[in-house]
Amino acid sequence: MIGCPTDARVVTKDTHIRFITRLLVAIYLIEAGLLLVVAPWTLWWWQNFFADVAGLRPIMASGVVRGAVVLAGLVTTLAGVSDLRDVIFGRLAGRVSSEGRQTPDA
């Protein structure tokens, strides 16, 4: 019978772990991407170990390298936002489809 407590969707522990893992990965991608977008234009870009390596400072000063890092950051951020959207709206869509499904009477 539809609407009985016995046919409620059972959410397993694995489902919660999978959701939390995907959520944390999406948040990480957004954070890392935003860091890559901002870092080339801050003082931190020059005050790191790799800037002191011989011959690397002129390469790091290049606008092309800075732009490539920013582009990588934008791609990473967009991947994180897309994954976050899939996690949140995919979970909501899963709830709607499971609620709208009719089970045959036995």
C-alpha positions in Angstrom: 0.0 0.0 0.0 1.3 3.4 -0.9 1.7 5.7 2.1 2.2 3.0 4.7 5.2 3.4 7.0 6.6 0.1 5.8 7.2 1.3 2.2 9.2 4.4 3.3 12.6 4.7 1.7 15.3 3.2 3.8 18.5 5.3 3.8 21.6 3.3 4.5 24.7 4.4 6.2 26.6 4.1 2.9 24.2 6.6 1.3 25.1 9.2 4.0 28.8 8.5 3.7 28.7 8.9 0.0 26.7 12.1 0.2 29.1 13.6 2.8 32.2 12.5 0.8 30.9 14.1 -2.4 29.9 17.3 -0.5 33.4 17.6 1.1 35.1 17.0 -2.3 32.9 19.7 -3.9 33.8 22.1 -1.1 37.5 21.3 -1.4 37.4 21.9 -5.2 35.8 25.3 -4.7 38.2 26.3 -2.0 41.3 25.2 -4.0 40.0 26.8 -7.2 39.4 30.2 -5.5 42.9 30.0 -3.9 44.4 29.5 -7.4 42.4 32.4 -8.8 43.5 34.8 -6.1 47.1 33.6 -5.2 49.0 34.9 -8.3 47.9 38.5 -7.4 48.9 38.4 -3.7 52.2 38.8 -1.8 52.0 35.1 -1.0 52.8 34.3 -4.6 56.3 35.8 -4.1 56.9 34.7 -0.5 57.1 30.9 -1.0 59.8 28.4 -1.2 59.5 27.9 -5.0 60.0 31.6 -5.7 63.5 31.4 -4.3 64.6 28.5 -6.5 67.2 29.8 -9.0 65.6 30.9 -12.3 62.0 30.4 -11.3 61.2 34.0 -10.3 61.1 35.4 -13.8 58.8 32.6 -14.9 56.5 33.3 -11.9 56.4 36.9 -12.9 55.2 36.1 -16.3 51.6 37.2 -17.0 51.1 34.0 -19.0 52.0 31.8 -16.0 49.8 33.8 -13.8 46.9 33.6 -16.3 47.4 29.9 -16.6 47.2 29.5 -12.8 44.0 31.6 -12.7 42.5 29.6 -15.6 43.3 26.3 -13.7 41.6 27.9 -10.6 38.5 28.8 -12.6 38.2 25.3 -14.1 38.7 23.8 -10.6 36.1 26.2 -9.1 33.6 25.4 -11.8 34.1 21.7 -11.3 33.4 22.1 -7.6 30.3 24.2 -8.2 29.0 21.6 -10.7 29.7 18.8 -8.3 28.0 20.7 -5.5 25.0 21.3 -7.7 24.8 17.6 -8.6 25.1 16.5 -5.0 22.4 18.9 -3.7 19.9 18.8 -6.6 20.6 15.1 -7.4 19.7 14.2 -3.8 16.5 16.3 -4.0 15.6 14.8 -7.4 16.2 11.3 -5.9 13.7 12.1 -3.1 11.1 13.3 -5.5 11.4 10.3 -7.8 11.3 7.8 -5.0 8.2 9.5 -3.5 6.5 9.6 -6.8 7.1 6.0 -7.6 4.2 3.7 -7.2 4.7 0.1 -6.0 2.5 -2.7 -7.3 0.0 -4.1 -4.8 1.0 -7.6 -3.8 
